[in-house]
Amino acid sequence: PLLQDIDCKFFAEWMDMANPDITSAPVPEFPDGLSMRKGTDEDLQRFYEIWTAAYGEFGDGPASFDWLVNFADWMGALEDESGEVVAFAMNSEVDGAEGRVLAAAVAPEAWGNGYGRSILGAATYALAAAGAVRAVVRVRPDITHALRICAEAGFRHHRGGLEYRRSTDEEAITAERDARRVAGVKARFGRHR
């Protein structure tokens, strides 16, 4: 009720999964026909397309993607034989022996090929190479294959929460408040019953 009073709506759950010891993270191996390279600014539009499609209704929009890019210390692009980027990952800078996988996503047309495991493995290896002992990745529990891939890579539940959001459209908020205010109200006028 308190969050509803300030016009926030439930958006989704989130969960941080942690791998407490990535010091022995293996050098990633990629399926035949795929190659991994360092991501560049020229890749950002494709990364955004993949990120938006992979997260679907649980995506956070362009401002959040820009935030990820600003905090990324490492970006990796997974390419197919034709040079098309089919997956990517972004990592934070290592801080106090902990690094964070900021994003890891696979293009929908490439789902089901194990590329999620490959890109998460590459991101984890990059964090270990940068000096991280522990890695953390945030996932949406509603995206069940992400939970499975992280668990298979040694990540375990660390903490979680519920995310509420508030629209920035003040006119829509006012209209919704007005609708809530009169919903269910019964009024009697004069002698009519």
Backbone as CSV, one residue per row, in Angstrom:
resi,resn,N_x,N_y,N_z,CA_x,CA_y,CA_z,C_x,C_y,C_z
1,PRO,0.800,-1.211,0.000,0.000,0.000,0.000,0.839,1.270,0.000
2,LEU,1.936,1.287,0.740,2.765,2.481,0.795,3.339,2.804,-0.583
3,LEU,3.854,1.790,-1.273,4.403,2.020,-2.610,3.311,2.399,-3.599
4,GLN,2.113,1.848,-3.424,1.003,2.217,-4.303,0.615,3.680,-4.069
5,ASP,0.701,4.126,-2.824,0.363,5.519,-2.512,1.282,6.497,-3.227
6,ILE,2.493,6.086,-3.531,3.417,6.969,-4.268,3.524,6.543,-5.732
7,ASP,2.517,5.764,-6.175,2.328,5.403,-7.576,3.378,4.461,-8.148
8,CYS,3.939,3.608,-7.298,4.872,2.584,-7.780,4.095,1.307,-8.074
9,LYS,4.567,0.577,-9.076,3.948,-0.689,-9.450,5.011,-1.779,-9.461
10,PHE,4.572,-2.972,-9.076,5.495,-4.109,-9.102,5.971,-4.344,-10.531
11,PHE,7.285,-4.521,-10.675,7.852,-4.777,-11.995,8.302,-6.231,-12.115
12,ALA,9.240,-6.636,-11.287,9.771,-7.998,-11.369,10.643,-8.287,-10.156
13,GLU,10.952,-9.560,-9.992,11.930,-9.954,-8.973,13.329,-9.867,-9.564
14,TRP,14.316,-9.724,-8.697,15.704,-9.816,-9.119,16.440,-10.699,-8.119
15,MET,17.528,-11.275,-8.575,18.335,-12.133,-7.715,19.799,-11.966,-8.078
16,ASP,20.618,-11.705,-7.072,22.061,-11.726,-7.267,22.540,-13.138,-6.986
17,MET,23.281,-13.685,-7.939,23.886,-14.999,-7.768,25.387,-14.788,-7.707
18,ALA,26.039,-15.479,-6.787,27.472,-15.286,-6.580,28.226,-16.594,-6.756
19,ASN,29.410,-16.478,-7.317,30.342,-17.596,-7.398,31.504,-17.195,-6.496
20,PRO,31.653,-17.858,-5.343,32.613,-17.400,-4.343,34.077,-17.633,-4.685
21,ASP,34.366,-18.468,-5.679,35.765,-18.731,-6.000,35.922,-18.959,-7.504
22,ILE,36.303,-17.885,-8.191,36.511,-17.998,-9.641,37.993,-18.011,-9.996
23,THR,38.854,-18.137,-8.987,40.295,-18.086,-9.249,40.759,-19.187,-10.199
24,SER,40.033,-20.289,-10.239,40.422,-21.377,-11.143,39.467,-21.476,-12.328
25,ALA,38.855,-20.343,-12.697,37.934,-20.348,-13.845,38.686,-20.828,-15.081
26,PRO,38.130,-21.800,-15.788,38.838,-22.337,-16.957,38.841,-21.349,-18.128
27,VAL,39.857,-21.494,-18.959,39.894,-20.718,-20.194,38.676,-21.147,-21.011
28,PRO,37.856,-20.189,-21.440,36.631,-20.577,-22.150,36.920,-21.229,-23.500
29,GLU,36.132,-22.234,-23.808,36.197,-22.875,-25.118,34.877,-22.606,-25.821
30,PHE,34.961,-22.349,-27.109,33.771,-21.994,-27.874,33.499,-23.058,-28.922
31,PRO,32.226,-23.273,-29.207,31.874,-24.252,-30.251,32.514,-23.877,-31.589
32,ASP,32.690,-24.867,-32.437,33.258,-24.618,-33.767,32.453,-23.552,-34.499
33,GLY,33.165,-22.684,-35.173,32.532,-21.629,-35.948,32.294,-20.350,-35.170
34,LEU,32.548,-20.367,-33.851,32.376,-19.170,-33.032,33.728,-18.639,-32.596
35,SER,33.793,-17.333,-32.440,35.012,-16.727,-31.904,34.629,-15.598,-30.971
36,MET,35.492,-15.374,-30.008,35.274,-14.329,-29.008,36.288,-13.230,-29.255
37,ARG,35.828,-11.994,-29.160,36.726,-10.858,-29.278,36.292,-9.781,-28.307
38,LYS,37.177,-8.823,-28.096,36.848,-7.700,-27.231,35.789,-6.839,-27.924
39,GLY,34.763,-6.459,-27.175,33.720,-5.607,-27.718,34.210,-4.179,-27.886
40,THR,33.648,-3.485,-28.858,34.024,-2.091,-29.121,32.773,-1.215,-29.134
41,ASP,32.977,0.081,-29.204,31.845,1.009,-29.279,30.989,0.753,-30.520
42,GLU,31.594,0.260,-31.580,30.837,-0.037,-32.803,29.848,-1.194,-32.591
43,ASP,30.064,-2.000,-31.551,29.185,-3.133,-31.262,27.978,-2.757,-30.411
44,LEU,27.962,-1.572,-29.854,26.963,-1.239,-28.846,25.524,-1.312,-29.365
45,GLN,25.294,-0.900,-30.602,23.931,-0.979,-31.133,23.472,-2.435,-31.208
46,ARG,24.341,-3.324,-31.669,23.991,-4.758,-31.741,23.821,-5.320,-30.326
47,PHE,24.691,-4.931,-29.397,24.547,-5.382,-28.010,23.183,-4.975,-27.468
48,TYR,22.788,-3.728,-27.738,21.503,-3.237,-27.247,20.345,-4.034,-27.850
49,GLU,20.424,-4.342,-29.136,19.375,-5.148,-29.786,19.267,-6.517,-29.127
50,ILE,20.407,-7.149,-28.886,20.415,-8.477,-28.259,19.876,-8.382,-26.837
51,TRP,20.341,-7.407,-26.090,19.940,-7.218,-24.688,18.432,-6.996,-24.582
52,THR,17.892,-6.151,-25.448,16.465,-5.858,-25.443,15.648,-7.099,-25.782
53,ALA,16.060,-7.827,-26.797,15.326,-9.031,-27.199,15.433,-10.130,-26.142
54,ALA,16.612,-10.301,-25.551,16.821,-11.372,-24.581,16.048,-11.132,-23.284
55,TYR,15.970,-9.886,-22.839,15.266,-9.592,-21.592,13.774,-9.406,-21.794
56,GLY,13.337,-9.139,-23.022,11.908,-9.009,-23.307,11.234,-8.011,-22.392
57,GLU,10.128,-8.429,-21.792,9.359,-7.533,-20.932,10.091,-7.175,-19.643
58,PHE,11.179,-7.852,-19.333,11.937,-7.570,-18.123,13.125,-6.649,-18.387
59,GLY,13.202,-6.092,-19.579,14.273,-5.159,-19.928,14.099,-3.833,-19.225
60,ASP,15.178,-3.105,-19.156,15.170,-1.860,-18.399,15.212,-0.603,-19.242
61,GLY,15.330,-0.718,-20.557,15.308,0.461,-21.408,16.680,1.056,-21.681
62,PRO,16.713,2.027,-22.592,17.997,2.574,-23.055,18.820,3.257,-21.976
63,ALA,18.196,3.939,-21.030,18.970,4.621,-19.985,19.744,3.617,-19.134
64,SER,19.124,2.477,-18.832,19.812,1.447,-18.053,20.947,0.820,-18.850
65,PHE,20.717,0.618,-20.145,21.787,0.062,-20.978,22.971,1.030,-21.026
66,ASP,22.686,2.315,-21.145,23.761,3.317,-21.135,24.527,3.269,-19.822
67,TRP,23.820,3.053,-18.716,24.471,2.937,-17.406,25.419,1.743,-17.400
68,LEU,24.960,0.608,-17.944,25.820,-0.582,-18.012,27.086,-0.287,-18.802
69,VAL,26.920,0.368,-19.943,28.075,0.695,-20.790,29.053,1.602,-20.042
70,ASN,28.522,2.584,-19.317,29.390,3.513,-18.582,30.197,2.812,-17.499
71,PHE,29.632,1.772,-16.890,30.328,1.080,-15.807,31.093,-0.154,-16.278
72,ALA,31.002,-0.463,-17.545,31.691,-1.651,-18.052,33.188,-1.401,-18.159
73,ASP,33.938,-2.321,-17.596,35.396,-2.286,-17.693,35.868,-3.244,-18.787
74,TRP,35.019,-4.212,-19.118,35.328,-5.204,-20.153,34.042,-5.543,-20.891
75,MET,34.138,-5.657,-22.217,33.020,-6.107,-23.043,33.538,-7.189,-23.980
76,GLY,32.780,-8.262,-24.100,33.147,-9.336,-25.002,32.035,-9.607,-25.994
77,ALA,32.412,-9.865,-27.234,31.445,-10.153,-28.299,31.706,-11.557,-28.834
78,LEU,30.661,-12.359,-28.902,30.751,-13.707,-29.457,30.200,-13.646,-30.877
79,GLU,31.052,-14.010,-31.855,30.677,-13.921,-33.266,30.531,-15.307,-33.881
80,ASP,29.599,-15.395,-34.849,29.467,-16.640,-35.604,30.415,-16.599,-36.809
81,GLU,30.340,-17.623,-37.651,31.252,-17.730,-38.802,31.170,-16.541,-39.748
82,SER,30.000,-15.927,-39.848,29.831,-14.792,-40.761,30.267,-13.467,-40.150
83,GLY,30.690,-13.491,-38.884,31.109,-12.263,-38.218,29.974,-11.537,-37.508
84,GLU,28.793,-12.142,-37.494,27.638,-11.547,-36.812,27.758,-11.791,-35.304
85,VAL,27.551,-10.742,-34.510,27.573,-10.888,-33.051,26.291,-11.599,-32.625
86,VAL,26.443,-12.741,-31.956,25.290,-13.533,-31.522,25.110,-13.517,-30.006
87,ALA,26.106,-13.006,-29.279,26.027,-12.915,-27.819,27.076,-11.920,-27.344
88,PHE,26.852,-11.403,-26.149,27.836,-10.473,-25.579,27.777,-10.542,-24.061
89,ALA,28.801,-9.997,-23.442,28.835,-9.847,-21.984,29.576,-8.565,-21.645
90,MET,29.237,-7.999,-20.493,29.916,-6.816,-19.960,30.230,-7.069,-18.495
91,ASN,31.419,-6.674,-18.075,31.834,-6.813,-16.679,32.171,-5.459,-16.094
92,SER,32.001,-5.373,-14.776,32.428,-4.187,-14.051,33.927,-4.270,-13.793
93,GLU,34.455,-3.209,-13.280,35.824,-3.207,-12.787,35.859,-4.065,-11.521
94,VAL,36.955,-4.746,-11.291,37.100,-5.547,-10.079,37.326,-4.589,-8.912
95,ASP,36.554,-4.781,-7.851,36.635,-3.919,-6.674,36.707,-4.805,-5.433
96,GLY,37.816,-4.734,-4.721,37.958,-5.526,-3.503,37.870,-7.014,-3.755
97,ALA,38.456,-7.491,-4.813,38.490,-8.904,-5.210,37.132,-9.423,-5.685
98,GLU,36.160,-8.517,-5.903,34.858,-8.936,-6.429,34.585,-8.221,-7.739
99,GLY,34.104,-8.981,-8.696,33.697,-8.413,-9.974,32.256,-8.769,-10.255
100,ARG,31.642,-7.978,-11.093,30.230,-8.186,-11.408,30.057,-8.347,-12.914
101,VAL,29.328,-9.389,-13.294,28.904,-9.529,-14.681,27.693,-8.606,-14.815
102,LEU,27.877,-7.492,-15.498,26.811,-6.501,-15.619,25.709,-6.959,-16.571
103,ALA,26.095,-7.653,-17.624,25.122,-8.139,-18.608,25.732,-9.318,-19.345
104,ALA,24.880,-10.256,-19.680,25.255,-11.385,-20.534,23.988,-11.788,-21.268
105,ALA,24.026,-11.761,-22.585,22.803,-12.040,-23.340,23.137,-12.692,-24.677
106,VAL,22.184,-13.499,-25.138,22.311,-14.206,-26.407,21.147,-13.778,-27.301
107,ALA,21.453,-13.535,-28.567,20.404,-13.178,-29.530,19.397,-14.317,-29.624
108,PRO,18.094,-14.014,-29.650,17.075,-15.071,-29.689,17.257,-16.082,-30.818
109,GLU,17.739,-15.637,-31.968,17.928,-16.573,-33.078,19.051,-17.576,-32.806
110,ALA,19.847,-17.332,-31.767,20.949,-18.237,-31.426,20.686,-19.014,-30.138
111,TRP,19.496,-18.894,-29.557,19.177,-19.621,-28.336,19.204,-21.128,-28.584
112,GLY,19.526,-21.855,-27.523,19.491,-23.316,-27.584,20.769,-23.953,-28.088
113,ASN,21.826,-23.162,-28.254,23.097,-23.684,-28.763,24.214,-23.714,-27.721
114,GLY,23.895,-23.353,-26.479,24.909,-23.335,-25.426,25.727,-22.054,-25.386
115,TYR,25.308,-21.051,-26.131,26.075,-19.806,-26.179,26.005,-19.036,-24.857
116,GLY,24.914,-19.208,-24.109,24.801,-18.561,-22.803,25.889,-19.035,-21.860
117,ARG,26.126,-20.350,-21.848,27.203,-20.901,-21.020,28.552,-20.375,-21.484
118,SER,28.724,-20.290,-22.801,29.999,-19.816,-23.352,30.275,-18.366,-22.961
119,ILE,29.262,-17.513,-23.100,29.483,-16.098,-22.834,29.646,-15.833,-21.333
120,LEU,28.884,-16.561,-20.487,29.061,-16.414,-19.036,30.426,-16.935,-18.612
121,GLY,30.871,-18.040,-19.217,32.211,-18.550,-18.914,33.298,-17.559,-19.299
122,ALA,33.145,-16.912,-20.451,34.123,-15.914,-20.881,34.136,-14.717,-19.942
123,ALA,32.949,-14.274,-19.516,32.867,-13.136,-18.594,33.506,-13.476,-17.250
124,THR,33.247,-14.676,-16.757,33.827,-15.107,-15.483,35.340,-15.212,-15.594
125,TYR,35.816,-15.771,-16.687,37.262,-15.881,-16.906,37.903,-14.491,-16.970
126,ALA,37.261,-13.545,-17.646,37.798,-12.185,-17.745,37.884,-11.530,-16.365
127,LEU,36.893,-11.772,-15.512,36.948,-11.224,-14.151,38.101,-11.845,-13.366
128,ALA,38.265,-13.169,-13.487,39.365,-13.845,-12.787,40.717,-13.325,-13.281
129,ALA,40.832,-13.123,-14.592,42.082,-12.610,-15.157,42.373,-11.191,-14.686
130,ALA,41.328,-10.448,-14.329,41.496,-9.081,-13.839,41.739,-9.036,-12.332
131,GLY,41.793,-10.206,-11.693,42.115,-10.262,-10.271,40.955,-10.536,-9.344
132,ALA,39.773,-10.797,-9.868,38.622,-11.087,-9.010,38.720,-12.492,-8.431
133,VAL,38.313,-12.626,-7.198,38.225,-13.923,-6.550,36.776,-14.398,-6.571
134,ARG,35.869,-13.445,-6.536,34.434,-13.736,-6.459,33.722,-12.977,-7.572
135,ALA,32.678,-13.587,-8.143,31.895,-12.941,-9.189,30.419,-12.940,-8.796
136,VAL,29.731,-11.889,-9.192,28.297,-11.746,-8.926,27.610,-11.402,-10.243
137,VAL,26.445,-11.997,-10.458,25.631,-11.678,-11.633,24.192,-11.511,-11.172
138,ARG,23.504,-10.493,-11.688,22.084,-10.282,-11.360,21.235,-10.922,-12.447
139,VAL,20.273,-11.715,-12.021,19.370,-12.374,-12.959,17.921,-12.088,-12.577
140,ARG,17.053,-12.279,-13.532,15.609,-12.194,-13.297,15.108,-13.625,-13.147
141,PRO,14.580,-14.005,-11.980,14.086,-15.374,-11.804,13.031,-15.781,-12.824
142,ASP,12.328,-14.809,-13.383,11.331,-15.122,-14.411,11.976,-15.627,-15.697
143,ILE,13.264,-15.367,-15.876,13.997,-15.879,-17.041,14.705,-17.143,-16.555
144,THR,13.973,-18.248,-16.554,14.432,-19.473,-15.882,15.695,-20.066,-16.480
145,HIS,15.880,-19.948,-17.792,17.098,-20.518,-18.373,18.339,-19.766,-17.886
146,ALA,18.208,-18.487,-17.527,19.343,-17.735,-16.983,19.732,-18.287,-15.614
147,LEU,18.736,-18.611,-14.799,19.023,-19.208,-13.486,19.769,-20.531,-13.654
148,ARG,19.292,-21.353,-14.576,19.905,-22.665,-14.800,21.356,-22.526,-15.267
149,ILE,21.595,-21.629,-16.218,22.944,-21.442,-16.752,23.889,-20.956,-15.664
150,CYS,23.430,-20.006,-14.851,24.277,-19.493,-13.766,24.576,-20.577,-12.738
151,ALA,23.567,-21.358,-12.379,23.773,-22.441,-11.409,24.759,-23.471,-11.947
152,GLU,24.643,-23.809,-13.223,25.571,-24.763,-13.830,27.000,-24.229,-13.852
153,ALA,27.152,-22.899,-13.842,28.479,-22.279,-13.859,29.029,-22.044,-12.451
154,GLY,28.340,-22.550,-11.424,28.844,-22.438,-10.064,28.316,-21.250,-9.283
155,PHE,27.376,-20.517,-9.837,26.788,-19.378,-9.122,25.643,-19.881,-8.251
156,ARG,25.532,-19.297,-7.047,24.472,-19.670,-6.111,23.749,-18.416,-5.637
157,HIS,22.516,-18.614,-5.179,21.718,-17.486,-4.677,22.497,-16.741,-3.596
158,HIS,22.567,-15.442,-3.743,23.254,-14.603,-2.762,22.246,-13.700,-2.053
159,ARG,21.450,-12.980,-2.831,20.397,-12.140,-2.266,19.404,-11.820,-3.374
160,GLY,18.243,-11.357,-2.993,17.228,-11.045,-3.994,16.266,-10.005,-3.478
161,GLY,15.392,-9.577,-4.341,14.424,-8.580,-3.934,13.357,-8.387,-4.987
162,LEU,12.452,-7.479,-4.692,11.371,-7.126,-5.583,11.635,-5.725,-6.106
163,GLU,11.360,-5.533,-7.367,11.586,-4.222,-7.974,10.249,-3.574,-8.303
164,TYR,10.087,-2.367,-7.801,8.912,-1.555,-8.098,9.362,-0.366,-8.923
165,ARG,8.492,0.090,-9.797,8.824,1.219,-10.653,7.693,2.236,-10.642
166,ARG,8.082,3.475,-10.903,7.119,4.574,-10.981,7.252,5.233,-12.346
167,SER,6.135,5.458,-12.993,6.129,6.124,-14.290,6.589,7.571,-14.135
168,THR,7.127,8.107,-15.185,7.501,9.533,-15.179,6.437,10.379,-15.867
169,ASP,5.367,9.747,-16.316,4.269,10.443,-16.983,3.273,10.922,-15.919
170,GLU,3.418,12.162,-15.488,2.599,12.694,-14.403,1.115,12.759,-14.770
171,GLU,0.787,13.022,-16.034,-0.618,13.058,-16.451,-1.256,11.682,-16.310
172,ALA,-0.535,10.651,-16.708,-1.055,9.288,-16.574,-1.212,8.918,-15.102
173,ILE,-0.284,9.343,-14.267,-0.373,9.062,-12.827,-1.612,9.725,-12.241
174,THR,-1.853,10.985,-12.616,-3.027,11.712,-12.113,-4.313,11.027,-12.556
175,ALA,-4.387,10.609,-13.817,-5.580,9.916,-14.318,-5.798,8.600,-13.577
176,GLU,-4.737,7.873,-13.312,-4.864,6.603,-12.595,-5.301,6.825,-11.149
177,ARG,-4.787,7.870,-10.503,-5.224,8.191,-9.139,-6.711,8.514,-9.116
178,ASP,-7.148,9.316,-10.088,-8.564,9.670,-10.161,-9.420,8.429,-10.352
179,ALA,-8.994,7.516,-11.204,-9.744,6.283,-11.441,-9.802,5.429,-10.174
180,ARG,-8.708,5.355,-9.432,-8.689,4.592,-8.177,-9.599,5.234,-7.133
181,ARG,-9.644,6.538,-7.137,-10.413,7.277,-6.147,-11.915,6.984,-6.276
182,VAL,-12.412,6.798,-7.504,-13.841,6.583,-7.697,-14.203,5.118,-7.912
183,ALA,-13.219,4.259,-8.036,-13.502,2.832,-8.257,-14.252,2.263,-7.062
184,GLY,-15.359,1.645,-7.328,-16.119,1.000,-6.269,-16.987,1.934,-5.438
185,VAL,-17.022,3.218,-5.761,-17.830,4.165,-4.998,-19.284,4.066,-5.466
186,LYS,-20.191,3.935,-4.512,-21.621,3.926,-4.829,-22.212,5.218,-4.303
187,ALA,-22.908,5.911,-5.162,-23.498,7.182,-4.754,-25.010,7.108,-4.920
188,ARG,-25.732,7.709,-3.983,-27.184,7.773,-4.063,-27.572,9.234,-4.168
189,PHE,-28.463,9.486,-5.072,-28.915,10.854,-5.283,-30.411,10.949,-5.010
190,GLY,-30.820,11.917,-4.209,-32.227,12.142,-3.935,-32.862,10.951,-3.246
191,ARG,-34.088,10.608,-3.672,-34.843,9.533,-3.037,-34.663,8.192,-3.738
192,HIS,-33.796,8.147,-4.726,-33.594,6.881,-5.454,-32.745,5.929,-4.645
193,ARG,-33.189,4.688,-4.621,-32.432,3.687,-3.866,-32.159,2.492,-4.701
